[in-house]
Amino acid sequence: MNVVIIDDERLARDELRRLLKNHAEVNIVGEATNVVEARHAIETLAPDLIFLDIRMPGGNGFELLESLEEAPAVIFTTAFDSYAIRAFQVNALDYLQKPVDPQRLESALLRCARQLHPRVAAPQVQAGESKVFIKDGERCWFVALDQIALFESEGNYTRVFFDNERPLLLRSLNQLELRLDPAHFVRVSRRYIANLQFVTGIAPSAAGGLTLTLKGELSIEMSRRRAVEFKLSNRL
């Protein structure tokens, strides 16, 4: 498991490096002290996992994750207390409160191993799909793309529909479309991209396009041009 440690405090990095020596499966491939260094390390070293401090010079850990096209697995290391961090404990994310407890570290690494290598570590855990990090106000999510039913354009932002959540992501719909698998996601119109796995019904619309019904009783209109392309792709 290739790891990058991101923390502006040298003593904190040294302590984490010392603790990780007890885990033979961990290979520390790099360190970073701020957001710029961290982004470069992630893009060039492609780690499986990052240990990420929240407060750093030049931006915080959440801003770093928002700037990445695709984030690796993340374990936060933070001085925030356990009550404050609950807002950030979502899906694949874990956190270690400083000073890091060795047993909590072992538990977090095991959780990460189960995500990265489900067949070996825990067959009941689903494979780690490509994920997107979303921060809307004080709430954060780390969502697998195949769990997202719909993307809706709102200017330079995109509203993301998953479970019962509707947060805004600071990326345009056009930016998102570049990283989505066209076998599973279809551009319905200038406004929408839908996940075909969530489509439960398709019917002609009055405007000459198609009306798509998604799980959760969502209903969206596919434009006439997009409907023609959709039919020609043999997905109808």
SVG drawing of the C-alpha trace seen along z (x, -y; Angstrom):
<svg xmlns="http://www.w3.org/2000/svg" viewBox="-47 -30 57 43">
<polyline fill="none" stroke="black" stroke-width="0.4" points="0.0,0.0 1.7,-3.2 1.2,-6.1 1.8,-9.9 1.9,-11.8 0.5,-15.4 1.0,-17.5 2.7,-20.9 4.1,-19.8 7.4,-18.0 7.0,-16.3 3.6,-15.0 5.0,-13.5 8.0,-12.0 5.7,-10.4 3.3,-8.9 6.3,-7.6 7.6,-5.9 4.2,-4.3 3.9,-3.1 7.2,-1.2 5.3,1.4 3.1,2.1 5.0,4.0 2.2,3.6 2.7,-0.2 5.2,-1.8 5.7,-5.6 6.4,-7.1 6.3,-10.8 5.5,-13.6 4.0,-17.1 3.7,-20.1 1.0,-22.2 -1.7,-21.9 0.5,-22.7 3.1,-20.1 0.3,-17.6 -1.4,-18.0 1.9,-17.5 2.7,-14.4 -0.7,-12.8 -0.5,-13.5 3.0,-12.2 3.2,-9.4 -0.4,-8.1 -0.6,-6.8 -3.2,-4.3 -3.7,-6.2 -3.0,-9.6 -2.8,-10.7 -4.2,-14.2 -4.0,-17.0 -7.0,-19.4 -5.4,-22.7 -2.4,-23.6 -0.8,-26.7 -2.2,-27.7 -5.5,-25.9 -7.0,-23.1 -7.3,-19.3 -10.9,-19.6 -9.9,-22.2 -7.1,-19.8 -9.6,-17.0 -12.0,-19.2 -9.3,-20.1 -8.4,-16.5 -9.9,-14.9 -9.8,-11.6 -8.8,-11.2 -7.0,-8.2 -8.3,-6.7 -8.0,-9.3 -7.4,-9.1 -7.5,-12.4 -5.0,-13.2 -6.3,-16.1 -6.2,-17.9 -10.0,-18.3 -11.9,-16.5 -14.1,-13.5 -17.3,-15.6 -16.1,-18.1 -14.9,-15.4 -18.2,-13.6 -19.3,-15.8 -16.4,-14.5 -16.8,-10.8 -18.5,-9.6 -18.2,-6.5 -14.6,-5.6 -13.0,-8.4 -11.5,-7.6 -9.8,-10.0 -7.0,-9.8 -7.0,-12.3 -3.6,-13.6 -1.6,-12.3 -2.2,-9.2 -3.2,-6.1 -1.4,-2.9 -4.5,-0.8 -6.7,-3.4 -4.0,-3.5 -4.1,0.2 -7.9,0.2 -7.8,-2.6 -5.3,-0.8 -7.3,2.4 -10.4,0.5 -8.4,-1.0 -7.0,2.5 -10.5,3.8 -11.5,1.1 -8.5,1.5 -8.3,5.3 -11.8,6.6 -11.2,10.1 -8.2,10.6 -9.1,8.6 -12.9,8.7 -15.0,10.3 -18.2,8.6 -16.8,5.1 -17.4,3.7 -14.5,2.8 -13.3,-0.8 -14.9,-2.5 -13.9,-5.9 -15.1,-8.5 -15.8,-12.2 -15.3,-14.4 -18.0,-16.9 -18.0,-19.7 -21.2,-21.8 -21.2,-24.1 -20.0,-22.2 -21.0,-18.8 -18.7,-16.5 -19.2,-13.3 -16.9,-10.9 -19.2,-9.3 -18.6,-6.4 -19.7,-7.5 -21.9,-4.5 -23.9,-5.6 -24.9,-8.9 -28.2,-8.9 -28.1,-12.3 -25.9,-15.4 -27.7,-18.7 -25.9,-21.8 -26.2,-25.0 -23.8,-27.4 -20.2,-26.6 -21.6,-24.2 -23.2,-20.8 -25.9,-19.5 -25.3,-15.8 -28.2,-13.4 -27.4,-10.4 -29.3,-8.6 -31.4,-11.5 -28.7,-14.1 -28.5,-17.0 -25.2,-18.8 -23.5,-21.2 -20.1,-20.3 -17.7,-23.1 -17.3,-21.7 -19.2,-22.3 -21.2,-19.6 -18.8,-19.7 -15.8,-19.1 -17.5,-16.1 -18.6,-14.6 -15.0,-14.1 -14.3,-11.6 -17.6,-9.7 -17.9,-6.3 -20.2,-6.8 -21.3,-3.1 -23.0,-4.1 -23.7,-7.8 -25.6,-9.6 -25.8,-13.3 -29.5,-13.9 -29.4,-17.6 -27.3,-20.7 -28.7,-20.5 -28.5,-16.8 -26.2,-13.7 -28.0,-10.6 -26.7,-7.3 -28.4,-4.6 -28.3,-2.1 -31.0,-4.3 -33.3,-4.6 -36.5,-2.8 -38.6,-4.0 -38.2,-5.7 -41.1,-7.2 -41.6,-9.7 -42.0,-13.3 -44.3,-15.9 -41.3,-17.9 -40.1,-15.0 -37.4,-13.8 -37.6,-11.3 -38.7,-11.4 -36.5,-9.4 -37.8,-8.2 -35.2,-7.5 -35.4,-5.7 -36.8,-8.0 -39.5,-9.3 -37.1,-11.7 -38.2,-12.6 -36.1,-14.5 -36.4,-15.4 -33.9,-14.2 -33.6,-16.7 -34.6,-15.7 -31.0,-15.7 -29.8,-13.7 -32.6,-11.2 -31.6,-10.5 -28.0,-9.9 -29.3,-7.7 -31.3,-5.6 -28.5,-5.2 -26.2,-4.0 -28.5,-1.0 -29.1,-1.7 -32.8,-1.9"/>
</svg>
